[in-house]
Amino acid sequence: MKSYVKLRISGIGLNIQEISSRLGLAPDHVYMKGDICSPRNHSGEEIAYQEDCWIKGIESDEDINVEKTLERFVGTLKSSSDYLKTLSKEHDVTVWVSVYPDSEQANIHIAAPIIIALSEIGATLDCSTLFLKDFYNGMY
């Protein structure tokens, strides 16, 4: 089972350089309001982002469960918790967990200490479970 944990900070007027500097992390992906994104439909129509966004993530090791990956990732953010909490008052600070299971059943267990840690940094939690095997005919 593959899983990813990402910190996503979005909103209007983000200071990307400040976020990177204050968190001590280089983002994996950044876009600004008005940038053109790849169309997700087949019309080929260009779509512009409606907000700014800063994203940093990690991929879990196959033998480590999602909860441990999330715990480790949130732990790296603890030193920046005051900054993130302040940032979350004006912008959306989300920790996003994506799970790509090998079978049709996958449980995501998130213990209370992790939920408390997310609350302490002012983050919301989004979880996605995606069964890509069927989508890609078993080839992913």
N, C-alpha and C positions, 0 to 999 in steps of 0.2 A: 504494500500500500504506500503510495506517495502522498505526501502532504506538504503544504506550504503555509507559512505564517508571515503575514505582511503588516507593516504599520503604514496606514494610508492617512495622510493629512490633506484635507481639501477645503476649498473655500475661495472667496474672491479676495485678491490682494495679498496672497501669500508671499512672504519674503523667503524665497527658496534658499538663498545663501545663509541667512540667519538660522533657519531651521537646521540645515546641515551642520553649521558651526556649533550651535548650541547642543545638538544631539551627539556631535562627534561622529556622525555617520554620513557616508556618501550615499545618495539615493540610487536605487536601481533604475528608477524611471521618474521623469518629471514631464509635466505638460502645463501649458498656460491657457487661460481662457482665450478662445479664438483660434488656437492651434487646430489643425485639421487632423482628425483621427481616421483610421481605416474604417471603411463602412462595414457594418455587421450584417447588412442585408445584401441582396443580390442586385439591387438597383444601381449600384455604382455611385450613388449620390454621396457627395462629400458632406461630412458632418463635422461641425466645429464643437470643441469642448466648451462647456458652459461655466467652467470653474478652473481654478489652478489646482494642481495636485503634486504631492511629493510622496513617493512610495519606496519603502525599503523592506526587503523580505529575506527569509531563509527557507531552504528546503530541508525537510527532515531526512535523517538517515533511515533507510528501510527498516532497521531493527529497533528504532526508537519510536515510541508511540507519540501521537499528536499532543497529548497533554504535556509530556516531557519537553517537546520542542517548543510549545507555547510557554511553558514555565521558564525555559532557558532564554527565550526571546524577550519576554516581559522583564526578566531579571536584568537584561542589558539596558533596559530603559529606566530602571529605578533611579539612577543618578540624575536623570533629567526629569523626574516626576513633577517638580514644581513648575518647570517651564512648560511641560506638556499640559498640565492642569490649567495653566493660564491660557495657553494656546487654544484649548478646547472650549473656552468661554466664547471665542469669536469664530472658530473654525471647527470642522468635523475631524475628530481624531478617532480613527477606527483601527482596531486590530482585526484582521481578516484571516480566517482559517479556511483553507481549501483542502479537501480530502478527496483523493482519487483512489477508491478501493479496488481491490482485485476481484472482489465478489460483490454480490448484491446486498450485503449487510455490512454496515460499518457503524460502530458506536463511537461517539465523540464524548468522552468523559472529561469534564472540566471541574476540578475541585474548588472548594470555597476560597482557599488562599489565592488562587489565580484570579478569581472573580474580584476579590478584594483588591488585589494589586492593580487590576485594570481600572477599577473604580478610583483608586488613588492617583492614577495618572489622567483621569478624566476621559478614558477611552470607552467607546462602545465596542461590542464584539459582534462580528458577522461570521457565520459558519456556512460553508457550502460543501455539499457532498455531490460529486459528479461522477457518474458511471460512464466513462469514456470508451470502455471496451465495446459496447454495443454501437456507439456512434462511429467508431473507427474500425468496425468489423474485427475487433480483437487485436488491432495493430496500433499500439500507442506507446 
